[in-house]
Amino acid sequence: MNLQLNGKLAVVSGSTAGIGLAIAKALAREGASVVVNGRTQERVDGAIEQIKSTIAESNVKGIAADLGTAAGIAAFIEAVPSVDILINNLGIFEPKPFEDIDDADWMKFFEVNVLSGVRLSRAYLPSMKAKNWGRIIFVSSESAVQTPSEMIHYGMTKTAQLAVSRGLAESLAHTGVTVNSILPGPTMSEGAETFISQIAEQQGISEAAMEEEFFKTARPSSLIKRFLTTEEIANMAVYLSSPLSSGTTGAALRVDGGVIQYIV
């Protein structure tokens, strides 16, 4: 299927690894020009090299900036003043007991996971509205509707992303700009892989056994009983970025392996 992304410029925040990198690769493969982002030049250069080694004809560049800060956003916008597609993927997570989450943690998670997308969307909306075309996608999580007791601050930010996404879509009625969210389930990204490896080592079991135990106890409602791949999340993101998705806006679309037990 031709997703009609040739000539489109896409920004993917937090895209030097994991879901963000997979989305950047998938967009480049479909012919979009892609701007990758990370906090260090070394990580950005590594991501560009990975994409170009896989997709030789790709048009990709990168900008090192901490998009979890207002200063980082300002520097990024100065370098890339307008885009067609914005993927708000940047996010952090950390398992932590509620009583140990201090004010600084709450503020950090909100600024990185929520305000990064708010600030980027606010900056890029005027040019999208002027062209009467654009795509804004928030990479949220199944944790947005099933708050994880082991990281409540993370769950809060993912729920907030859904509110921002839906409200923004409502404000853009009768335009060619769509706004949607993706709700990934447990995904074998860089951070999750490290987490699983550490827990498996602590418990003296294999990573395969740890994964099996995770879906027995932590996410028993999963229908696929495995971690999703980053590519499976990227497939949804690329479709939503396409002109072919023009009938989908204001939606929270699940790529969760059936973890969320809702029929709609």
Secondary structure, 3 states (H helix, E strand, C coil): CCCCCCCCEEEECCCCCHHHHHHHHHHHHCCCEEEEEECCHHHHHHHHHHHHHHCCCCCEEEEECCCCCHHHHHHHHHHCCCCCEEEECCCCCCCCCHHHCCHHHHHHHHHHHHHHHHHHHHHHHHHHHHHCCEEEEEECCHHHCCCCCCCHHHHHHHHHHHHHHHHHHHHCCCCCEEEEEEEECCECCHHHHHHHHHHHHHHCCCHHHHHHHHHHHCCCCCCCCCCECHHHHHHHHHHHHCHHHCCCCCCEEEECCCCCCCCC
